[in-house]
Amino acid sequence: MTTTYPTSVHTHPNPGPLTYRDDPGFELDVLVANLGDCLEQVQVKLGTGASVPAANQVLRGTAAGASAFGQLVAADVADGALTTILTANGSTVDPTYASGTAADIPQMSITFTPSGPASKLLVVYTGSHANTTASAVTAFDMLLDGGLIQRREVGAPGANYTFPVISIYQTGNLTVAAHTFKMQWIVNAGTTKALSTFRSLYLYEFRK
């Protein structure tokens, strides 16, 4: 019999005070051989290296068959392992709005469930806009689950002049449940247009 580790945890029989070294299943040569096999597999699993653990360090693979205690470095983390990125892009061309009552900007909505209670979310809206009336003010509202979390008010620099909008918001720790972020707009005069499809809503999750 040889060790089943690392495929599974090795089960080793423990002799008692009245167990003879040649009792079935407790033969001394078999037990010693199994212990040796198990120890060799543990060494292979852990790798070679003379480092010793210290505070705030982990055991890292440093080369084939080698390991060392140390802090994580960028190469230890796969792309996307600590960050989730979601994007909503505009598809309706040149949508317009001309009302003092808030309404959704077309396609600017993302529903997302955080991976854990320690997650922080960064939400970013970017868009190119214009208004038919000089100095007309358009409010761009970012909502979380229907509640206003941020407002950007932009005055049109001139009739039909293009103006960019960037809105950035970082959340606190959210519950692990589905949450919806969306953008709305309100216009106090004229008609505001979202030019072409040049608008996007981005969500970044930073996991601890």
Secondary structure by P-SEA (a helix, b strand, c coil): cccccccccbbbbbbccccccccccccaaaaaaaaaaaaaaaaaaacccccccccccccccccccbbbbcccccccccccccbbbbbbbbccccccccccbbbbccccbbbbbbccccbbbbbbbbbccccccccbbbbbbbbccccccbbbbbccccccbbbbbbbbbbbccccccbbbbbbbbbbccccccccccccbbbbbbbcc
